């Protein structure tokens, strides 16, 4: 169990470090997936903003490009959100590792990578 303290308030979470590690790995996998999806869109259509500008200026027909632009935008936004979540999990893992190290629960000769 993990305890989070926020200004005189302790929150107990029924989540251990292994759960957090597992979620971090899952998010990292999702980040990799969306990076691949975006790479394919970039190869096909170029930069998202330029692709959307071509549609807005009627330089491309709406069909099928409008649907593609929606998928491209959704993948872009999903990746940005996943990167934020990944960063949060990395911060949590670093914090937990630091706390374990500081409290003497970790072998001082070995500092695990996160």
C-alpha positions in Angstrom: 0.0 0.0 0.0 1.2 3.5 -0.8 0.6 6.5 1.4 0.5 9.9 -0.2 0.8 12.9 2.1 -0.5 16.3 0.9 -0.3 19.1 3.4 -1.5 17.5 6.6 -3.6 15.0 4.8 -2.6 11.4 4.2 -4.2 9.5 1.4 -3.9 5.8 1.4 -3.9 4.1 -2.0 -4.3 0.4 -2.5 -1.6 0.5 -5.1 1.9 -0.8 -4.7 5.1 0.0 -6.6 4.7 -3.0 -8.9 1.2 -1.8 -9.9 2.6 1.6 -10.8 5.4 0.0 -12.7 3.0 -2.1 -14.6 0.8 0.9 -15.5 3.9 2.8 -16.5 5.0 0.0 -18.9 1.5 -0.2 -20.4 1.4 3.6 -21.0 4.9 3.4 -22.5 3.7 0.7 -24.9 0.7 2.9 -25.9 3.1 5.8 -26.5 5.1 3.6 -28.8 2.0 2.5 -30.7 0.7 6.1 -31.2 4.2 7.3 -32.3 4.1 4.6 -35.0 0.6 5.7 -36.0 1.7 9.3 -36.2 4.8 8.4 -38.2 2.5 6.8 -40.8 0.3 9.8 -41.0 3.3 12.1 -41.3 4.7 10.0 -44.2 1.4 10.1 -45.9 0.2 13.7 -45.3 3.1 15.7 -43.8 2.8 17.8 -40.6 -0.7 17.8 -39.1 -1.1 21.6 -39.0 -0.2 21.8 -42.7 -2.5 19.0 -43.6 -5.4 20.6 -41.7 -4.6 24.0 -43.4 -4.8 22.4 -46.8 -8.3 21.0 -45.9 -9.4 24.3 -44.5 -8.3 26.1 -47.6 -10.0 23.6 -49.9 -6.7 22.5 -51.4 -7.7 18.9 -50.7 -11.2 17.4 -51.2 -13.1 16.7 -48.0 -13.6 13.1 -48.8 -11.7 11.0 -47.7 -9.2 13.5 -46.3 -11.6 15.0 -43.7 -11.9 11.6 -41.9 -8.2 11.0 -42.2 -7.5 14.4 -40.6 -9.8 13.6 -37.7 -8.0 10.3 -37.1 -4.6 12.1 -37.4 -5.7 14.8 -34.9 -7.1 12.2 -32.4 -3.9 10.2 -32.5 -1.8 13.3 -32.0 -3.9 14.4 -29.0 -3.9 10.9 -27.5 -0.1 10.7 -27.8 0.2 14.1 -26.0 -2.0 12.9 -23.1 -0.2 9.6 -22.8 3.2 11.4 -22.7 1.9 13.5 -19.8 0.6 10.4 -18.0 3.9 8.6 -18.6 5.7 11.6 -17.1 3.5 11.4 -14.0 4.2 7.7 -13.5 7.9 8.3 -14.0 7.8 11.0 -11.3 5.9 8.7 -8.9 8.3 5.9 -9.5 11.3 8.2 -9.0 9.7 9.5 -5.8 9.0 6.0 -4.5 12.6 4.9 -5.3 14.0 8.0 -3.6 11.8 7.4 -0.5 12.9 3.8 -0.3 16.5 4.7 -0.8 16.3 7.5 1.9 14.6 5.2 4.4 17.2 2.5 4.0 14.9 0.0 2.4 17.1 -0.3 -0.7 20.6 -1.6 -0.9 22.7 1.7 -0.9 25.2 0.2 -3.4 22.5 -0.3 -6.0 20.3 2.5 -7.3 17.6 1.1 -9.5 16.9 2.8 -12.8 13.4 4.0 -13.5 
